[in-house]
Amino acid sequence: MLFLEYPPCSTCKKARAWLDGRGVSYDARHIKDDNPSYEELKAWYEKSGLPLKRFFNTSGLKYKELNLKDRLPAMSEEEQLRLLASDGMLIKRPLVVTDTAVLTGFRETDWEKALLK
């Protein structure tokens, strides 16, 4: 399992503690220092079944700075994925990728269903 996080993020810390507390093993990756590539994001998006907007950190400074709330609807999927691949701070975190699931953000009930089978 891949756990993409921004270590100073309080939600990421909470998610990491949740994983550790349940003995879930993972490979951690710093989302800003080792930003996901376009190809990775495209594959994860397709696997997830989620709307692409769920991959954006809509409460982040960068999202607001770039006025993405108004710009995203006019952008193609490819443009949005390339934008996400350009800066890890645009990506909703934490992001978990397993063989069968992709989870954006930390919602404990979703994580229990997907990770504690």
C-alpha positions, -999 to +999 in steps of 0.1 A: +000+000+000+012+035-009+005+063+016+011+097+001+013+124+027+025+159+035+041+153+069+033+187+085-004+182+077-025+174+107-049+152+088-020+132+074-006+128+110-040+115+121-043+091+092-007+078+098-016+072+135-048+054+125-028+031+101+000+025+127-026+018+155-042-009+134-009-025+122-015-016+086+018-016+067+025+010+040+052+027+020+051+064+029+058+090+002+062+128+007+036+143-017+055+176-022+091+162-024+081+132-046+051+145-065+030+119-083+035+118-121+008+124-147+008+086-155+004+077-118-024+101-113-042+090-144-040+054-134-051+061-098-080+083-110-092+056-134-089+029-107-107+050-080-140+056-097-141+090-081-148+123-098-114+140-107-123+170-085-119+147-054-082+146-062-078+183-057-070+199-023-098+224-025-090+240+008-053+245+000-037+278-006-024+269-040-059+259-052-072+292-041-043+312-054-048+297-089-085+303-087-092+267-096-128+267-083-137+288-114-111+274-138-115+236-133-149+232-149-135+245-182-104+223-181-102+189-198-094+158-178-059+158-192-053+194-183-065+188-147-042+157-144-012+176-157-019+204-133-021+179-104+012+164-115+028+198-115+025+204-078+019+180-049+003+207-028-027+207-052-034+170-044-059+160-017-041+143+011-035+119+024-038+097-007-038+059-003-033+035-032-038-002-028-043-030-053-080-026-051-087+010-039-077+046-041-087+068-012-085+106-011-085+124+022-090+107+055-125+094+062-123+068+089-153+048+077-141+047+041-106+036+053-121+008+075-141-006+046-112-005+022-082-013+044-095-036+072-110-065+053 
